[in-house]
Amino acid sequence: MGVRVAIVGATGIVGEKILAVLDERNFPVEKLFLFATGAGKTHEYFKGEKIPVNPIDKTKIPETDIAFFSAGTEIPKIYSKDFVKNGAVVIDNSPAFREDEAIPLIVPEINPEQIKKAKGIIANPNCSTIIMLLPLYPVYLRWGIKKIIASTYQSVSGAGREALLDLDKKRNPPYFFPFEIDKNIIPHIGKPLESGFSSEERKMRIETQKILSDKTIKVSATCARLPVRFGHCISVTLKLKHNFNIDDIRGEIESFTGVVVYDKPDCGKYPYPLFIEDKDEVYVGRIRIDPVFKNGLSMWIAGDNIRKGAATNAVQIAELLL
Ligand SMILES: NC(=O)c1ccc[n+]([C@@H]2O[C@H](COP(=O)([O-])OP(=O)(O)OC[C@H]3O[C@@H](n4cnc5c(N)ncnc54)[C@H](OP(=O)(O)O)[C@@H]3O)[C@@H](O)[C@H]2O)c1
């Protein structure tokens, strides 16, 4: 049976990748409706066919089965209910609904059962959280995790097309970032919070607890933006509940769906942004015992923020709905 699909934000970095992933995975698209501001691109291509891109009009919301939203936080708040009313399940990439207890937040390899709770809207988690949790989940299942200390090294594409232009055009003064991003590191992502953390760092804590349905797990994140185009890397140190053998850790991570252990530092084998760019899998290297904690474990995780961190995860959620 064919599926009527809408993409709101179809011309963005994530929206265009959703189109590519739907095509690659042979998602049974019967009809495609694409939306953006109307001021930018007027069409996109899907399977060689030219598809018009239109501005959204509340009075002309089409009847669809699945509507992907990747157009910032405000647009889904305004329009997602209209799509639901007209038959769609909305899969939203933004933070708009992620903390709403009534709305499932899904990583298909981790909590697919949450799909049953969906009443029209499903939230796609934050990119760094998805990438971090994929390899941590098999460790969590077998040994338990008490604490996560994470430092992210996030690419510029994670902030959208305008941000990427700051880097590509070496814009100075920059348009999107507070400082020039080329040859620089900005040790702050999202809004500053009273706690001293940023909104991005808060997302990694709150969303980890929601996805794992575990409010006891402690997460401390520091998020930084680097002059890298695609791919987020995360240095993670964990305190596990139980002692472990490092080979067993490797084995559990290796056999988990969607994760690749790529770990031979003596011959330069570890994942980095240019290596993982445009790959769906999350890669892990530098797996080692950490001496700071009892049952301490450290690793280096890398994944493509536009693929598994956004588009691929969203399309996998749509596949669960099928
Ligand atoms: N980039 C990532 O790594 C990543 C990862 C996870 C989640 N996300 C989330 O995904 C969403 C999109 O991110 P992105 O990186 O793809 O951003 P982007 O490249 O800046 O694209 C934004 C898209 O939203 C559209 N848009 C903006 N205002 C609109 C409006 N009023 N009506 C209709 N469409 C509108 C834009 O259309 P025009 O082209 O016409 O301007 C464009 O298609 C964001 O909510 C972001 O938080 C991004």
The ligand as a Tripos MOL2 file, in Angstrom:
@<TRIPOS>MOLECULE
LIG
   48    52     1     0     0
SMALL
NO_CHARGES

@<TRIPOS>ATOM
      1 N1         20.8610   19.8750   11.1070 N.am      1 LIG1
      2 C1         20.8620   18.9130   12.0180 C.2       1 LIG1
      3 O1         21.8780   18.2310   12.2800 O.2       1 LIG1
      4 C2         19.6050   18.5860   12.7650 C.ar      1 LIG1
      5 C3         19.5970   17.4340   13.5340 C.ar      1 LIG1
      6 C4         18.4580   17.1190   14.2550 C.ar      1 LIG1
      7 C5         17.3710   17.9480   14.1700 C.ar      1 LIG1
      8 N2         17.3920   19.0650   13.4090 N.ar      1 LIG1
      9 C6         16.1870   19.9060   13.3510 C.3       1 LIG1
     10 O2         15.6560   19.8420   12.0400 O.3       1 LIG1
     11 C7         15.0750   21.0900   11.6930 C.3       1 LIG1
     12 C8         15.6470   21.5660   10.3810 C.3       1 LIG1
     13 O3         17.0390   21.6910   10.4790 O.3       1 LIG1
     14 P1         17.9380   21.9570    9.1950 P.3       1 LIG1
     15 O4         19.3260   21.7720    9.6650 O.co2     1 LIG1
     16 O5         17.4540   21.1700    8.0250 O.co2     1 LIG1
     17 O6         17.6600   23.5260    8.9500 O.3       1 LIG1
     18 P2         17.7930   24.3700    7.6040 P.3       1 LIG1
     19 O7         18.7900   23.7910    6.6900 O.co2     1 LIG1
     20 O8         17.9710   25.7680    8.0430 O.co2     1 LIG1
     21 O9         16.3450   24.2230    6.9160 O.3       1 LIG1
     22 C9         15.1770   24.7810    7.4660 C.3       1 LIG1
     23 C10        13.9850   24.4020    6.6140 C.3       1 LIG1
     24 O10        12.8090   24.9480    7.2050 O.3       1 LIG1
     25 C11        12.1070   25.7040    6.2110 C.3       1 LIG1
     26 N3         11.3380   26.7480    6.8430 N.ar      1 LIG1
     27 C12        11.7910   27.7590    7.6330 C.ar      1 LIG1
     28 N4         10.7710   28.5600    7.9760 N.ar      1 LIG1
     29 C13         9.6430   28.0340    7.3880 C.ar      1 LIG1
     30 C14         8.2870   28.4260    7.3500 C.ar      1 LIG1
     31 N5          7.8670   29.5350    7.9600 N.pl3     1 LIG1
     32 N6          7.4070   27.6600    6.6520 N.ar      1 LIG1
     33 C15         7.8370   26.5470    6.0150 C.ar      1 LIG1
     34 N7          9.1220   26.1300    5.9990 N.ar      1 LIG1
     35 C16        10.0060   26.8840    6.6770 C.ar      1 LIG1
     36 C17        13.2040   26.2360    5.3000 C.3       1 LIG1
     37 O11        12.6460   26.6500    4.0620 O.3       1 LIG1
     38 P3         13.4340   27.6510    3.0410 P.3       1 LIG1
     39 O12        14.4930   26.8170    2.3500 O.co2     1 LIG1
     40 O13        12.3710   28.0980    2.0930 O.co2     1 LIG1
     41 O14        14.0160   28.7500    3.8820 O.co2     1 LIG1
     42 C18        14.0520   24.9710    5.1770 C.3       1 LIG1
     43 O15        13.4360   24.0630    4.2940 O.3       1 LIG1
     44 C19        15.3220   22.0230   12.8760 C.3       1 LIG1
     45 O16        14.1440   22.0420   13.6520 O.3       1 LIG1
     46 C20        16.4470   21.3710   13.6300 C.3       1 LIG1
     47 O17        16.3510   21.6270   15.0210 O.3       1 LIG1
     48 C21        18.4780   19.4000   12.6830 C.ar      1 LIG1
@<TRIPOS>BOND
     1     1     2 1
     2     2     3 2
     3     2     4 1
     4     4     5 ar
     5     4    48 ar
     6     5     6 ar
     7     6     7 ar
     8     7     8 ar
     9     8     9 1
    10     8    48 ar
    11     9    10 1
    12     9    46 1
    13    10    11 1
    14    11    12 1
    15    11    44 1
    16    12    13 1
    17    13    14 1
    18    14    15 2
    19    14    16 1
    20    14    17 1
    21    17    18 1
    22    18    19 2
    23    18    20 1
    24    18    21 1
    25    21    22 1
    26    22    23 1
    27    23    24 1
    28    23    42 1
    29    24    25 1
    30    25    26 1
    31    25    36 1
    32    26    27 ar
    33    26    35 ar
    34    27    28 ar
    35    28    29 ar
    36    29    30 ar
    37    29    35 ar
    38    30    31 1
    39    30    32 ar
    40    32    33 ar
    41    33    34 ar
    42    34    35 ar
    43    36    37 1
    44    36    42 1
    45    37    38 1
    46    38    39 2
    47    38    40 1
    48    38    41 1
    49    42    43 1
    50    44    45 1
    51    44    46 1
    52    46    47 1
@<TRIPOS>SUBSTRUCTURE
     1 LIG1         1 GROUP 0 **** ****
